[in-house]
Amino acid sequence: MRPSRRQFLHWFSALPLASSSLKTFAQPSSDRESRIDDIIREYSAQGYHRTGTAVDTVSGAWLSDRIQGMGVPAFMDPIELDRVNVLYASFEFGGQTIEGEPLYDCTYTDVAGVTGRIGEIGSDAEIGVIMLPPSTSSPAHSQLDEVRREARHKGIIIVSDSAYPADGIATLNAEDFRAPVGPPTLQIANKYWQDLQVAISQRKTGTLVAFCEHKPSKAYNVSARIDGSDPDLAPMVIMTPRSGWWRCASERGGGIALLLELMRDLVENPPQRDVIFTANSGHELSHLGLDQMLHENPSLARDAYIWIHLGANFAATGSQIRLQYSSQDINNLTRRHLGRANLVPGVETPLENRPLGEARNIYDSGGNFLSLLGNNPLFHHPDDRWSDAVDVATTARWADAFSNIIQDLSRA
């Protein structure tokens, strides 16, 4: 009997990767570009895609409708969470009051907040200040993590890096969402950096308010499946996150558009193996949605033939494309297809390194994966919106190449 969509157990990935015939299944780029542009435009226009919000729910229903419009049944699988509801978040110093965005995995204040001297992070000041560069692997991020866990300050102010636009806050993901750590922490725009430096030099005091509550909420993973002609073959999984900070047009919109393009191509060129699609909410909350899917299907991470991770930022203007692989065989197959398309990744994560994004969940479980992502000058910033932040033409070229890779992998 064919397993149901909830019974993904006992599929095995010991089979060798399909040998590449390098057939071309890609559609004319102009048609693909138009569809990708439409999807990212609609996704961006929906609003702020934070997990568990009304926009997140509406966006999930929109994606489900898009999938079903191709004749593929789609499901919205609920995720229970306690969403952080921000009641009031500000920082007052030097006669000005600044609205901020709290971290979503710290402790919070009452309505009065915390008051104390402002100083550099790690100093003996009550309120520590740090400017964070976009790269989460920077020494500044490591210092912030250490200071938070040691609770050296009564409160922390994080200033978005000077590389970002002066207005707007580049928000950090909540990697400790399930077990919040550290003192109340507020994120603010970089246009206040010079004023903060003056306040620090003059040993001024400030008041940080991060008055929040936890509200029971629901988010939704969107899932679908195309049955292959041979149910005995291990399935392939194509996944992308669908939630994030702000409109995240290029960060998340590219993955959603590419997932739909790959699904369209597989409908037109049916696979031999089952192909499972999952677009997960909870990305910015330590991969909450993917964790739930893997909990419900405990063998799928390891036993799927391969996971295709459509990660962050590959659709961004000026993005340096990064590819991640679980094996040299997958690397070789991918390179053969990219060579035909005259595409070269800007960087590749070494095989021995833990990968970035949701591919890390599959790596940790010992599964096979191919992961596409990039960088983004507007990463986690409100200005990441359609259309200036998105490179549709380049995204369509990578979609062409990945369509051919997927078609190859979907056959024995």
Steps between C-alpha positions, in 0.01 A plus 500: 500500500632848414584698815277795581638855520549445875672164459839577355672229705719221366619668183871450457768712332767234441438514126767677293416838357336485162750513216464825314383491143512881494170532321358851498153550646526875564233729358566823305652748741256777409203290617680398816612853575144626473368238742784552749448875491126458564553266796759719673294815435190342655695357794665837573168684478345279768687680779723392787543123503577439868399154623155469653369834377193561285724569201676168552167316497368685194828437320475129574148487357618691191782251444264207552264645238790546257600137540147369459467713190758270341287198584709390800318452834642730768466488879542759773648320800458696828785591734418602856720771650506781754559800277675803647257791494681834533299746712758777521868507405716813523831645610514845659830686535625854455149645481384278211283190496572241232267221396673165476445133432574256784676172454252215494706268720596719798331595826278809513433799723191635663349822366754713694799329341856500631713812554875533525823637361565439130831340400665268255392141517707300747577808711371560853216720371145390576394534135746359247509621139629314195483545121462170316622433145276296269708182528377285787842334520676826591697549827241760603223238486710263708562775754129581517413135557756471780385819673134402475560159654708647782238775564765767546253784441150592616417568135663497156460727198584352158558750220459386139826517308597818316492304171119497523277798418487756782135429574362156578617217722682188378346252741677195643352151486387349831728198523405450866126548452412184693719595799556879507831626639654824611374841611241714318650589161381763254601546136509848344596666170856616434407867461525526881854363518682834525265626769563181696874547472465848648280365781757230578788750510300724733394207721132578445215284624215353299179300546430186300144371480420162347150442629368183336265210558481144367180432311383149401498492119500274198724496198488262206732289293375463143560152360430319174603185322530378142480122478770329299446206268704268726385505865792279603753775433607723788334842477662834426410799718503861378482750785506874547429726797207736446513726809744770607549860608327780313399442136815294428434507124841385383586303813194272496312586180759337276467166678122506477507592131755229422306235693195579286707491180647160585154371585365626167780327310444173687128510421589533132780240519377248759764351733575136568551556873252681727582866548396664828480881524508691827493878551554558870408779734714563808828551314604802707406315821777237485330307214187429702292376207761266354569358845132414534490333159804289586350411837185378326707306243801386704674293230450738208809715553727198476306273268394735222700457181599867514379829649507810278530808720391825333650735753541871557608785277590331170242730332653817647652769281877461521480165678803274509350155444603231747450128444515233771520124448500192717731305268743532214261303277232766541762768441609332176146456368414863579815632336426311179161666469631843599775470242243460223327815626828696536430549869765493773427542873683780675583276795451141613477386859767233561354152531637459852336822626154520653289678237300819535122526515259208514757274335661481845199304630551239229877494555448442872281198419747350254286563191587586139450859384564761235460856624470829308538835676688830480576828674303821503588866570148541642494179705223517766441869419162663424632620162520142373191538284394460140630609252836675552626238747436211258698379198232311307708427189781331693250313717335362184837373373560311824142371481571360153809320628331367813205376297737280302673383819164412657380316191818293506473420870131415475581203279662176607 
